[in-house]
Amino acid sequence: FRFVLCTSGDSVKVYSTRTEEWLHSLQGHTNQVTGIALNRANHLQVYSCSADGTVKLWDFIDGILIKTFIIGYPLFAIYVSEKHDGIVFLHIAMDTDSKNECFQLVAVHLPKSAEQEVEAKELSAVSSRISPNPSCTAFGREGQYIAFARHLQLNVYFFRKQKTYSFSLKATDKKGAKNAFTCIACHPADDCIATGHEDGKIRLWRNFIHTKEYTYSTQHWHHNAVNTLCFTPEGTNLLSGGIESVLVQWQYGAGNRKEFLPRLGGSILHVSTSSDGQLFCTSHSDNKITVIESSFKVCGVIQGLVKGDAVLTDLMIDPRSKALVLNGKPGHLQFYSLMRDKHLYNLDIVQQEYIYEAGLDQFEVVKAAFDINGYWLATVEERGQKSSDLEFVLKLWAYDERTQSFVLNTTITAAHTDRIISMCFSSSEETTMLVTTAEDGQFKAWCQGADADTQQDQSFWSCEFVGSYHNLKPTNCSFSADSSLLAVNFQEVITIWSPDTWELLTTLCQPPGVVRDLCFGRLSCSKYLIATTTRNLLCCWNLLTCALEWSTSVEVSKLQPDPLSENVAAFSYQSKHTDLFVFKPSEPRPLFTHKNMCSEKIHRAVFVPREEPLNNCDESSQWLNRSQLYFLTQNMDLLTFSTATEEDRMLSSSKRLVIDDSVAVTPFYLLLGKHRQQQQKLNTPSHPAADKPQQPQGSVTITELLHTPAHVLPAASVLCSMLVSSLLISNTGVRKDPLREMESSEQEMNSEKEEEHSEEEMEACDSQQELRAQGSVDEVTPKLSKAQERELKRIRKTDFSWMTGLIDSKP
């Protein structure tokens, strides 16, 4: 059974390479985990370092924290060596560097102690001013030396000689190559160091024991910087990866012979190999891990929330799958399950091969929207930074029940004459309508209609209405809850339209300021319209009176209504931090306030409906009963709010409560424990059981067997005899009373005599009845003697059910 370990925030996640499923997380750090390294002395343990200044030792199979070593400084990388038992090497920022651009490599001796937390005080500096990139440091020749590169200089430190050799390159050569180091790897057996460079070249350094007699050979395939290098455990191959998303395998000592594994996804950031060299793993810039066999075949993909350069679409919820939908890999929309915390699939919108090269102008998905039932999906893709070269396409996708995915229905290449700013579907389940606004000063309404030219039953989308207002530029649009009203803002003016007749009903233009965002209230607050302006005002209008209900001065970066309640969430960015306010349009007083939520401005948020509403919530968490709020930071971190009830439920599921010492708390026990407790209640008599015999105590052997991890137990053949003997109940400890034994034997003899007399009487009656019934029958069947009948009865009472198992087991 193989595992993949990767850092994720302040924890380390453990995945299975066979099932690609998340098994458990190693949680205990209070800050971001910056590095992990397997314990060379025990292959079932792993070290992790964090910016919280601690190094933790884990049993990653059982998820148990073994020990915590307190260093006292923020740690940025960790390395281990086979030659240095009990010592780890760490990246620590230099005290003189305020920007954390210069680091030093220190060796930390881990003290042996029985305590859970130990302070490691023995720190010795190995080198100063090393690169902040962990890929630029590597151990070679089983830990005999360590190589580290920074900018244009390569340094090799020999532990035995305690001497450092330095080698430098020029910034550029005659061909204009960029020679700065980007990554480094050392051969496990030979004195060879492989270095990657910004121009895509790979250099193999040899004879670096001598400062002036060193040599290097150059290999070149990557057209951009080499991000990572890794030798296989035997040293027969060298793996390299970069922005091209192609894993290259170079045969060591065979010149320029190489193999390629292309189209792996995002840029390759890191490559690692298993200890036996049978599996390779590559991590990518799109938050993906690819598991590759040594035969260069992909055998597994572990995909998280796809991380791109930026999220251009809003956060959306697919009404059918309840999945989170947003920008995925280039030209795609990703569908991500929040319940399972797993990537479902990517929907190819652009349908063009993406070229991973900097500076190319390629199509990107910038807008997307679902209708209320999830039957239709509208997308906008565009290419071109300048308006003169702008290309954009509006596409309508229909859900196909057969393929369980969206299929392209309509492509509109000239939906507007300028860039589309916003779009939304109507809220009515009866009729579906799409409204788009653009920088050309118009908004358009699109509806379904049969194509008269093709005369097919399939319906396509066409423009039904074009609207404008005083040549002003529209920016936002929104339908009311019942789709009877459409609100479109033209800079400082909000216009209200009737979708049935396309009549302009009214305009709202107070107070001044360009409208940044607007939305209608829901349920009992559907008569209100909320908007935010560039003058840092949050306004609420009553559509029944067409008057301003209330307004407040607050800078709102994102306004998000809850579709299942009257609540509206407003994210406010002030004083370099974001605050959250949850309110109802009918009451200007907020229901919930969270100050200093994060230090980044929030532009993407969504309410996710719950499968079952929560009932037992605090008064401050009532707004989370029907939906859960998710929001995305600028660092592509997806965060959410949870209630105390949910956190308690998660904690209770993770705790291992010892209910019965004789039974291990296994998943089977958790499944059957409730049924067992119910049976115990039913079997418990109402009166005190004073004469109830004492049950045998649980076997210590069975307890140890069930509680001990499986990977440290001996073979099953060794445990068989011990397990069988532990199941047998010994009678040596029972005290025998001779008087009671004599009394019991006399009672048994008397009962046997009574049974014999009663049997004789019954036999006499039976024989008379048989003779009467036979009448003229001359011959009578022979009868058994009394001793034979008693023996036969004893045999009948004996339990021979144990033989069925032996009979059934035979082929």
C-alpha positions in Angstrom: 0.0 0.0 0.0 1.6 3.3 -1.1 1.0 6.8 0.1 1.5 10.3 -1.2 2.2 13.1 1.4 1.8 16.7 0.5 1.6 19.9 2.5 -1.7 21.8 2.5 -1.9 24.9 4.6 -1.2 24.1 8.2 -1.5 20.4 7.8 -0.1 17.5 5.8 -2.5 15.4 3.7 -2.1 11.7 3.1 -3.5 10.2 -0.1 -3.6 6.7 -1.5 -1.8 6.2 -4.8 -4.1 3.3 -5.7 -7.5 4.8 -5.0 -6.5 8.5 -5.3 -8.6 9.1 -2.2 -7.7 11.3 0.8 -7.1 9.2 3.8 -6.4 11.6 6.7 -4.5 14.8 7.6 -1.6 15.3 10.0 -2.9 18.3 12.0 -1.0 20.1 14.8 0.9 23.0 13.3 -0.4 26.5 14.0 1.0 28.1 10.8 1.7 27.1 7.2 3.7 23.8 6.8 6.7 24.7 4.6 8.4 21.3 4.2 8.2 17.5 4.8 10.9 14.8 4.8 10.8 11.1 5.5 12.6 9.8 8.5 15.6 7.8 7.2 15.7 5.6 10.3 12.0 4.6 10.0 10.2 4.7 6.7 6.8 4.9 8.4 7.6 8.3 9.9 7.8 11.7 8.5 9.2 15.1 9.7 7.3 18.3 9.0 8.5 21.9 9.5 6.3 25.0 9.8 6.5 28.7 10.0 5.3 28.3 13.6 8.9 27.4 14.5 8.4 23.7 15.3 9.4 20.4 13.7 7.0 17.5 14.3 7.6 13.8 13.9 4.5 11.8 12.7 3.4 8.2 12.1 1.8 9.1 8.8 0.0 5.7 8.4 -2.0 6.0 11.6 -1.9 9.8 11.7 -0.3 10.0 15.2 1.9 12.8 16.4 4.9 11.2 18.0 7.0 14.2 19.1 7.3 18.0 18.7 10.6 19.8 18.6 10.5 23.5 19.3 13.1 25.4 17.3 11.9 28.9 18.0 12.5 30.4 14.5 10.2 30.4 11.4 11.2 27.4 9.3 11.0 27.4 5.5 12.5 24.0 4.4 13.7 20.7 5.9 16.2 18.1 4.7 17.4 14.8 6.2 20.5 12.7 5.4 21.3 9.1 5.9 24.8 9.9 7.3 23.4 12.2 10.0 21.2 10.2 12.3 19.1 12.4 14.7 19.9 15.6 12.8 17.7 17.6 10.5 18.8 20.5 8.3 16.5 23.6 8.2 16.1 26.8 6.3 16.0 29.8 8.6 15.8 33.5 7.7 18.9 35.5 8.6 18.4 38.0 11.3 20.0 40.9 9.3 17.5 40.3 6.4 14.2 42.1 7.0 12.6 41.0 3.7 13.3 37.3 4.2 15.3 37.2 0.9 18.5 35.6 2.4 18.4 32.4 4.3 20.9 30.2 6.2 21.1 26.5 6.4 21.4 25.2 10.0 21.8 21.7 11.4 19.6 20.9 14.4 20.3 18.0 16.7 17.0 16.5 17.8 17.3 15.5 21.5 16.1 12.1 22.6 13.5 12.5 25.3 10.3 10.8 26.5 8.4 14.0 26.6 5.9 15.0 23.9 7.4 18.4 23.4 11.2 18.9 23.4 13.1 22.2 22.9 15.9 21.7 20.4 18.7 24.1 21.4 21.7 22.7 19.6 21.8 24.6 16.3 24.9 24.9 14.1 25.2 27.0 10.9 26.2 25.1 7.8 26.0 27.9 5.3 24.7 31.4 5.0 23.1 33.4 2.2 21.5 30.4 0.4 18.6 30.6 -2.0 15.1 30.8 -0.6 14.0 28.2 -3.1 14.1 24.7 -1.4 14.8 23.1 -4.8 18.3 24.8 -4.9 19.6 22.7 -2.0 20.3 18.9 -2.2 22.4 16.2 -0.4 24.8 14.0 -2.4 26.5 10.7 -2.1 24.4 9.5 0.9 25.0 12.7 2.8 28.8 13.1 2.3 28.3 16.6 0.9 25.6 19.1 0.4 25.2 21.3 -2.7 23.3 24.6 -2.8 23.0 27.2 -5.6 22.1 30.9 -5.5 21.9 33.2 -8.5 25.0 32.4 -10.6 27.1 30.5 -8.0 27.2 26.8 -7.0 28.6 25.8 -3.6 29.5 22.3 -2.5 30.1 21.7 1.2 31.9 18.5 2.3 31.1 17.4 5.8 34.3 15.4 6.4 36.7 18.1 5.2 34.4 20.9 6.5 35.3 22.8 3.4 33.2 24.6 0.8 34.0 24.7 -3.0 32.4 27.4 -5.1 31.8 27.6 -8.9 30.5 30.6 -10.8 28.8 31.2 -14.2 28.5 34.3 -16.2 25.1 35.9 -16.4 24.9 35.4 -20.1 27.1 33.8 -22.7 27.7 34.7 -26.4 24.4 33.1 -27.4 22.4 35.2 -24.9 21.6 32.3 -22.5 20.5 33.0 -19.0 22.6 31.0 -16.7 21.0 31.7 -13.3 20.4 28.5 -11.2 16.8 27.4 -10.7 17.1 23.9 -9.2 19.6 21.3 -8.2 19.8 17.5 -7.7 22.7 15.1 -6.7 23.3 11.6 -7.9 22.8 9.0 -5.2 26.0 7.1 -5.9 28.3 9.0 -8.2 30.0 12.4 -7.6 27.7 14.2 -10.1 25.5 17.3 -9.5 22.7 18.2 -12.0 21.6 21.9 -12.1 18.8 23.5 -13.9 18.9 27.0 -15.3 16.6 29.9 -16.5 17.3 29.2 -20.2 16.1 25.6 -20.0 19.6 24.0 -19.9 20.7 21.2 -17.6 24.3 21.0 -16.6 25.9 17.9 -15.1 28.9 18.8 -12.9 31.7 16.4 -12.2 35.1 16.4 -10.5 34.0 19.3 -8.3 36.3 18.1 -5.5 38.9 20.3 -7.2 38.2 24.0 -7.7 40.1 24.4 -11.0 39.7 20.9 -12.5 35.9 20.7 -12.5 34.0 19.9 -15.7 30.3 20.0 -16.7 28.3 18.8 -19.7 25.2 20.6 -21.0 21.8 19.1 -22.1 19.0 21.2 -23.5 15.4 20.5 -24.3 13.2 22.9 -22.1 12.5 26.2 -23.9 12.0 27.9 -20.5 13.3 27.7 -17.0 13.8 24.2 -15.5 11.7 24.1 -12.3 12.7 20.8 -10.8 15.2 18.0 -11.1 15.3 14.5 -9.5 17.4 11.4 -9.8 15.9 8.0 -9.5 17.0 6.0 -6.5 19.4 3.8 -8.5 20.7 6.9 -10.4 20.0 5.4 -13.8 17.7 8.3 -14.9 17.3 12.0 -14.3 13.8 13.5 -14.3 13.2 17.2 -15.2 10.1 19.4 -15.5 9.1 23.0 -16.3 6.4 25.2 -17.7 5.9 23.0 -20.7 4.0 20.5 -18.5 6.2 17.7 -20.0 8.1 15.3 -17.8 11.4 14.5 -19.4 13.4 11.4 -18.4 17.1 11.6 -19.3 19.2 8.4 -19.3 22.2 8.9 -17.1 25.5 8.4 -19.0 23.7 7.8 -22.3 24.3 11.2 -23.8 21.2 13.0 -25.0 18.8 10.0 -24.9 15.5 10.9 -23.3 11.8 10.1 -23.0 8.8 12.4 -22.8 5.4 12.3 -21.0 3.5 15.4 -22.3 0.2 17.2 -21.5 0.2 16.6 -17.7 -1.7 19.8 -16.9 -0.2 22.9 -15.4 3.5 23.7 -15.0 5.5 21.1 -13.2 6.8 22.5 -9.9 8.2 19.5 -8.2 9.2 15.8 -8.9 9.7 13.1 -6.4 10.2 9.3 -6.6 9.4 6.4 -4.3 12.1 4.6 -2.5 12.0 1.6 -4.8 11.8 3.8 -8.0 8.5 2.2 -9.1 6.5 5.4 -8.9 7.1 9.1 -9.8 5.0 12.0 -8.5 4.8 15.4 -10.1 3.1 18.5 -8.5 1.7 21.1 -10.8 0.8 24.8 -10.6 -2.9 24.0 -11.0 -3.0 22.3 -7.6 -2.7 18.8 -9.0 -0.5 15.7 -8.2 0.1 13.2 -11.0 1.2 9.6 -10.1 3.3 8.0 -12.8 4.6 4.5 -13.1 8.3 3.8 -13.9 7.2 2.7 -17.4 6.1 6.4 -18.0 2.3 5.8 -17.8 0.0 7.9 -15.7 -1.7 5.7 -13.1 -3.4 8.3 -10.9 -4.4 12.0 -10.6 -5.0 13.7 -7.3 -6.7 17.0 -8.2 -7.7 19.7 -5.7 -9.4 23.0 -6.4 -7.8 24.0 -9.7 -5.6 27.0 -9.0 -5.1 29.4 -11.9 -3.6 32.9 -12.3 -7.0 34.5 -11.6 -10.7 33.7 -11.2 -12.5 35.8 -13.8 -16.0 34.2 -13.4 -18.1 34.5 -10.2 -18.4 31.6 -7.8 -21.5 29.6 -8.9 -23.4 26.6 -7.7 -24.6 24.0 -10.2 -28.3 23.4 -9.3 -28.0 19.8 -10.3 -24.8 18.5 -8.8 -24.6 21.2 -6.1 -21.0 21.5 -7.1 -19.0 24.7 -7.0 -18.2 26.1 -10.5 -15.5 28.6 -11.4 -12.5 29.0 -13.7 -10.4 25.8 -13.8 -7.5 25.0 -16.1 -7.2 27.4 -19.0 -10.2 27.5 -21.2 -12.3 25.3 -18.9 -14.8 25.5 -16.0 -14.2 23.2 -13.1 -16.9 21.5 -11.1 -15.8 20.9 -7.5 -17.7 19.0 -4.8 -17.7 20.9 -1.5 -19.3 18.0 0.4 -16.6 15.5 -0.7 -13.8 18.1 -1.0 -13.0 16.6 -4.4 -12.6 17.8 -8.0 -15.4 16.3 -10.2 -14.6 17.2 -13.8 -13.6 20.0 -16.2 -15.9 21.4 -18.9 -14.0 22.5 -22.0 -15.5 25.8 -23.0 -12.9 27.2 -25.5 -12.4 23.8 -27.1 -8.9 24.8 -28.3 -5.5 23.4 -27.3 -3.8 25.7 -24.8 -0.2 26.6 -25.4 1.9 27.0 -22.2 4.0 29.9 -23.3 4.3 33.3 -21.7 3.1 36.3 -23.8 0.6 34.4 -26.0 -2.9 35.9 -26.2 -5.3 33.0 -25.9 -9.1 32.7 -25.2 -10.2 32.7 -21.6 -13.5 32.1 -19.9 -14.5 35.4 -18.3 -18.2 35.1 -17.6 -20.6 32.2 -16.7 -24.1 31.8 -15.3 -26.6 28.9 -14.7 -30.4 29.1 -15.0 -32.4 28.3 -11.9 -33.0 24.6 -12.9 -29.5 23.9 -14.1 -30.7 23.1 -17.7 -28.7 25.9 -19.3 -25.3 27.3 -18.9 -24.2 30.6 -20.5 -20.5 31.4 -21.0 -18.4 34.3 -22.4 -14.9 33.8 -23.7 -12.7 36.5 -24.9 -9.2 37.2 -26.3 -7.3 40.4 -26.7 -6.1 43.0 -24.2 -6.8 46.0 -26.4 -10.3 46.8 -27.5 -9.3 47.1 -31.2 -8.2 43.5 -31.1 -10.9 42.2 -28.8 -12.6 38.9 -29.7 -15.4 37.4 -27.6 -18.0 34.7 -28.1 -21.3 34.1 -26.2 -22.1 30.4 -25.9 -25.2 28.6 -24.6 -24.8 25.1 -23.3 -27.7 22.6 -22.7 -27.6 19.8 -20.2 -27.6 16.3 -21.7 -29.2 13.6 -19.6 -27.5 10.9 -21.6 -24.0 12.1 -21.2 -24.7 13.8 -17.8 -22.8 16.9 -19.0 -23.4 20.1 -20.9 -23.4 20.1 -24.7 -22.9 23.2 -26.8 -26.3 24.5 -28.2 -25.8 28.0 -29.5 -22.7 30.0 -30.4 -23.1 33.8 -30.9 -20.0 35.5 -32.2 -21.4 39.0 -32.5 -23.6 39.3 -29.4 -22.5 42.9 -28.8 -20.1 45.3 -30.5 -18.0 45.7 -27.4 -17.0 43.7 -24.3 -19.8 42.0 -22.3 -19.7 43.3 -18.7 -22.4 41.2 -16.9 -25.2 38.7 -17.6 -27.9 36.8 -15.6 -30.7 34.3 -16.1 -34.3 34.9 -15.1 -35.5 33.4 -11.8 -38.7 31.9 -13.3 -38.9 28.1 -13.7 -41.5 28.5 -16.5 -39.7 30.6 -19.0 -35.9 31.0 -19.4 -34.4 34.3 -20.4 -30.8 35.5 -20.5 -29.8 39.2 -20.2 -26.4 40.6 -21.1 -24.9 44.1 -20.7 -22.0 45.4 -22.6 -19.7 48.4 -23.0 -21.5 49.3 -26.3 -24.2 51.0 -24.2 -26.9 48.3 -24.7 -28.4 45.4 -22.8 -29.9 42.5 -24.7 -32.5 39.8 -23.8 -32.0 36.3 -25.3 -34.7 33.7 -25.5 -35.2 30.2 -27.0 -36.8 29.8 -30.3 -37.1 27.1 -33.1 -34.8 27.6 -36.1 -37.0 28.2 -39.1 -34.2 27.5 -41.6 -33.3 24.0 -40.3 -36.9 23.1 -39.4 -35.6 21.0 -36.4 -37.3 20.4 -33.1 -34.2 21.5 -31.3 -34.5 25.1 -30.0 -31.7 27.7 -30.3 -31.2 31.1 -28.7 -31.8 34.4 -30.4 -32.1 38.1 -29.4 -35.6 39.2 -28.4 -35.0 42.8 -27.1 -32.3 45.5 -27.2 -32.5 48.2 -24.6 -30.5 51.4 -23.8 -30.8 54.5 -21.7 -29.5 57.9 -22.8 -26.4 56.4 -24.3 -25.1 55.5 -20.9 -23.0 52.4 -20.3 -24.8 49.5 -18.4 -22.7 47.6 -15.9 -25.0 45.3 -13.8 -28.3 43.5 -14.3 -30.5 41.5 -11.9 -33.9 39.8 -12.0 -36.4 39.9 -9.1 -37.3 36.7 -7.3 -40.4 36.1 -9.5 -38.8 37.5 -12.7 -41.5 40.1 -13.0 -38.9 42.9 -12.8 -35.5 43.5 -14.4 -33.0 46.0 -12.9 -30.3 47.4 -15.1 -28.0 50.2 -13.9 -26.6 52.7 -16.3 -23.7 54.3 -14.4 -25.5 56.4 -11.7 -29.1 55.5 -12.8 -30.9 52.2 -12.0 -33.7 51.4 -14.5 -36.5 49.0 -13.7 -38.0 47.2 -16.7 -40.9 44.8 -17.3 -39.7 41.6 -19.1 -43.2 40.9 -20.4 -43.7 44.2 -22.3 -40.2 45.6 -22.1 -41.6 48.8 -20.7 -39.4 51.1 -18.7 -41.3 51.3 -15.4 -39.2 53.7 -13.3 -35.7 55.0 -12.6 -33.8 55.3 -9.4 -31.0 57.8 -9.2 -30.6 58.8 -5.6 -28.0 59.1 -4.0 -25.2 60.0 -6.5 -22.4 57.6 -7.4 -21.8 55.0 -10.0 -23.5 51.8 -9.1 -21.0 49.0 -8.5 -23.3 46.1 -7.6 -27.0 45.5 -7.2 -29.4 42.7 -6.2 -33.0 42.1 -5.3 -34.2 40.9 -1.9 -35.6 37.4 -1.4 -38.7 35.8 0.1 -40.4 38.4 2.4 -37.8 41.1 1.4 -38.4 40.7 -2.4 -39.8 44.3 -2.5 -36.4 45.7 -1.8 -33.5 46.5 -4.1 -30.0 46.8 -2.7 -27.1 48.5 -4.4 -23.5 49.7 -3.7 -21.9 52.7 -5.2 -18.4 54.1 -5.8 -19.1 56.8 -3.2 -18.9 54.0 -0.5 -22.6 53.9 0.0 -24.9 50.9 0.6 -28.4 51.8 -0.4 -31.8 50.1 -0.2 -34.9 51.1 -2.2 -38.5 50.1 -1.6 -39.9 49.2 -5.0 -43.5 49.6 -3.8 -43.0 53.3 -3.0 -39.9 53.8 -5.3 -38.2 55.6 -2.5 -34.9 55.2 -0.7 -35.6 53.1 2.4 -32.2 53.5 4.0 -28.5 54.1 3.2 -25.2 53.8 5.1 -21.7 54.8 4.5 -19.6 51.7 4.0 -17.2 50.5 1.3 -18.6 47.2 0.0 -16.4 45.1 -2.3 -18.9 42.3 -2.7 -22.6 42.0 -2.2 -24.0 38.4 -2.1 -27.7 37.5 -1.4 -28.8 34.2 0.0 -31.3 32.5 -2.4 -32.9 30.5 0.4 -33.4 33.3 3.0 -33.7 37.1 3.3 -30.1 37.4 4.3 -27.6 39.4 2.3 -23.8 39.3 3.0 -21.7 42.4 2.4 -17.9 42.3 2.4 -16.3 45.6 3.4 -12.7 46.5 2.8 -11.4 49.2 5.1 -8.0 49.9 6.7 -6.3 47.0 4.8 -8.6 44.3 6.1 -12.0 42.9 5.2 -15.1 42.9 7.5 -18.3 40.9 7.0 -21.8 42.2 7.6 -24.9 40.0 7.3 -28.2 41.9 7.2 -31.8 41.8 6.0 -32.9 44.5 3.6 -35.9 45.3 5.8 -33.6 46.1 8.8 -30.5 48.2 8.4 -29.1 46.7 11.6 -26.7 43.8 10.8 -27.6 40.3 12.1 -24.0 39.2 12.2 -20.6 41.0 12.1 -17.1 39.6 11.7 -14.4 42.2 12.0 -10.9 41.8 10.5 -11.9 38.6 8.7 -8.8 38.7 6.4 -6.3 41.1 5.1 -7.3 40.8 1.4 -10.2 42.3 -0.6 -13.0 39.8 -1.4 -14.5 39.9 -4.9 -15.9 36.3 -5.1 -18.5 34.8 -2.8 -21.5 32.4 -2.9 -24.1 30.9 -0.6 -24.2 27.1 -0.9 -27.6 25.6 0.0 -27.5 22.9 2.7 -28.9 19.4 2.1 -30.7 19.6 5.5 -31.3 22.8 7.4 -29.6 23.2 10.8 -31.9 23.6 13.8 -29.6 23.7 16.9 -27.7 26.9 16.1 -26.8 29.8 18.3 -28.6 33.1 17.8 -25.5 34.6 16.1 -25.4 31.7 13.6 -29.0 31.6 12.6 -28.1 33.1 9.2 -26.2 29.8 8.4 -29.2 27.5 9.0 -30.2 27.1 5.3 -27.0 28.0 3.5 -23.3 28.2 4.0 -21.2 31.1 2.9 -18.0 30.5 0.9 -15.6 33.2 -0.3 -12.4 33.3 -2.3 -9.3 35.3 -1.4 -6.8 36.9 -3.8 -4.4 34.1 -2.9 -6.9 31.5 -4.3 -7.8 30.3 -0.8 -11.4 29.1 -0.5 -12.8 29.9 3.0 -16.1 29.3 4.7 -18.0 29.9 7.9 -19.2 27.0 10.0 -21.4 26.9 13.1 -20.3 25.6 16.5 -22.6 22.5 16.0 -20.7 21.6 12.9 -17.3 21.9 14.5 -18.4 19.8 17.5 -19.7 17.2 15.1 -16.3 17.1 13.3 -14.4 16.9 16.6 -16.6 14.1 17.9 -16.1 12.1 14.7 -12.3 12.5 14.9 -12.1 11.6 18.6 -11.5 8.0 19.6 -13.6 7.4 22.7 -12.7 4.2 24.7 -16.1 2.9 25.7 -15.2 -0.6 26.5 -11.7 -1.8 27.3 -12.3 -5.2 25.9 -13.3 -4.0 22.5 -11.2 -1.8 20.2 -12.8 1.3 18.8 -12.7 0.3 15.1 -14.9 1.5 12.3 -16.9 -1.7 12.8 -17.4 -0.9 16.4 -18.6 2.6 15.6 -21.1 1.1 13.1 -22.4 -1.7 15.4 -21.9 0.1 18.8 -25.4 1.6 18.7 -27.0 -1.7 18.0 -25.0 -3.3 20.8 -26.1 -0.7 23.3 -29.7 -1.2 22.4 -29.4 -4.9 22.9 -27.8 -4.4 26.3 -30.7 -2.2 27.3 -33.3 -4.8 26.2 -31.5 -7.6 27.9 -31.0 -5.7 31.2 -33.7 -6.9 33.7 -35.7 -4.3 35.7 -34.9 -6.0 39.1 -31.3 -6.1 40.5 -29.5 -9.1 39.3 -27.7 -10.2 42.4 -27.4 -13.9 41.4 -26.2 -13.1 37.9 -23.0 -15.0 37.1 -19.9 -12.8 36.4 -18.9 -12.6 32.8 -15.4 -13.5 31.9 -13.0 -10.5 31.5 -11.7 -9.5 28.1 -8.5 -11.1 27.0 -5.5 -8.8 27.2 -4.1 -10.6 24.2 -7.2 -9.7 22.1 -7.1 -6.1 23.3 -3.5 -5.7 22.3 -4.1 -7.4 19.0 -7.0 -5.1 18.1 -5.3 -1.9 19.3 -1.9 -2.5 17.7 -1.4 -1.1 14.2 -1.4 -3.8 11.6 1.9 -2.9 10.0 3.8 -3.6 13.2 2.2 -7.0 14.0 3.9 -10.3 13.2 2.6 -12.7 10.5 -0.9 -14.3 11.0 0.6 -17.8 11.3 2.5 -16.6 14.4 -0.6 -15.0 15.9 -2.9 -18.0 15.3 -1.9 -20.2 18.2 -1.7 -17.3 20.6 -5.2 -16.1 19.5 -6.8 -19.6 19.8 -5.3 -20.1 23.3 -6.5 -16.7 24.4 -10.1 -17.5 23.4 -10.2 -20.6 25.6 -11.6 -20.0 29.1 -9.3 -21.5 31.8 -10.8 -23.3 34.8 -7.6 -23.3 36.9 -8.6 -20.2 38.8 -12.0 -21.6 39.9 -12.1 -22.8 43.5 -13.7 -26.3 43.9 -15.8 -27.2 46.9 -15.9 -31.1 47.6 -19.2 -31.0 49.5 -21.0 -29.1 46.8 -19.5 -31.6 44.2 -20.9 -34.6 46.2 -24.3 -33.0 46.6 -24.4 -32.2 42.9 -23.4 -35.7 42.0 -26.1 -37.2 44.2 -28.7 -34.9 42.6 -27.6 -36.0 39.2 -27.9 -39.7 40.2 -31.4 -39.2 41.7 -32.5 -37.3 38.6 -31.2 -40.1 36.4 -33.1 -42.7 38.5 -36.3 -40.7 38.2 -35.8 -40.4 34.5 -35.3 -44.2 34.2 -38.6 -44.9 36.1 -40.5 -42.5 34.0 -39.0 -43.9 30.9 -39.9 -47.5 31.9 -43.5 -46.4 32.5 -43.7 -44.6 29.1 -42.2 -47.6 27.4 -44.8 -49.9 28.9 -47.7 -47.7 27.7 -46.2 -47.3 24.3 -45.7 -51.1 23.9 -49.4 -51.7 24.9 -50.6 -49.2 22.4 -48.4 -50.6 19.6 -49.7 -54.1 20.3 -53.3 -52.9 20.2 -52.7 -51.1 17.0 -51.0 -54.0 15.3 -53.8 -56.5 16.1 -53.1 -59.5 14.0 -49.4 -58.7 13.3 -47.4 -61.7 14.4 -44.0 -60.3 14.4 -42.9 -57.5 16.7 -39.9 -55.2 15.9 -36.9 -55.8 18.3 -36.5 -53.3 21.1 -33.3 -51.8 22.4 -32.1 -52.4 25.9 -32.4 -49.7 28.5 -28.6 -49.1 28.6 -28.5 -48.7 24.8 -31.4 -46.2 24.9 -29.7 -44.1 27.6 -26.5 -44.1 25.6 -28.4 -43.1 22.4 -30.1 -40.2 24.3 -26.7 -39.0 25.5 -25.4 -39.0 21.9 -28.5 -37.1 20.8 -27.8 -34.4 23.4 -24.2 -34.0 22.2 -23.6 -30.9 20.0 -21.9 -31.8 16.7 -22.5 -28.5 15.0 -18.7 -27.8 14.9 -18.4 -30.5 12.2 -20.4 -28.6 9.7 -17.6 -26.1 9.3 -15.2 -28.9 8.4 -17.6 -30.5 6.0 -18.4 -27.2 4.2 -14.7 -26.3 3.9 -13.9 -29.4 1.9 -13.7 -28.8 -1.9 
